[in-house]
Amino acid sequence: MNSIIFRALGNETRLKIIETLMIKEHNVSDLTKISDKDQTTISRHLVHLKQAKLITQKKIGRNVIYSIANSKIYDWLISAIKPNLQKAETPSLRIKIKDYLDGQIR
């Protein structure tokens, strides 16, 4: 099981998806706008993260909303990878997430 988790986290795009979901749950459309990746790419990465049981999905109407699987996973991610994400992250990702969320609030 550990190899599945670490394989899932061994990709920059998936790490960015995880970081984004640690801030707020999102649907695929949100994630494509934030990441500048196409829907097929994001969906493929979400499959890897679901197989590793790092994220879950729930259906609300016609939307599928993705979030971190549970509080234990969230806490583990905070302690295990969040410090490394903050060191390695590009400021543009943080800005894109903030801008996107600000746009939703208006």
LINVEN-V152957 format. One line per field, one symbol per residue. ss: DSSP state (a for helix, b for strand, c for the rest). psi: psi as a letter, one per 40 degrees, with the letter a starting at -180 (. if undefined). burial: # if it has 16 or more other ideal C-beta (glycine too) atoms within 10 Angstrom, else .. A space follows every 50 residues. Layout:
ss: ???
psi: ???
burial: ???
This chain:
ss: caaaaaaacccaaaaaaaaaaaaccbbaaaaaaaacccaaaaaaaaaaaa acccbbbbbbccbbbbbbccaaaaaaaaaaaaaaaaaaccaaaaaaaaaa aaaaac
psi: ddddddddefhddddddddddddiiiidddddddefiidddddddddddd defdiiiihhbeihhiihdiddddddddddeddddddeiidddddddddd ddddd.
burial: ....#..##....#########..##.#.###.##.#....#..##.##. .#.####.......#####...##.##...##..........#..##..# ......
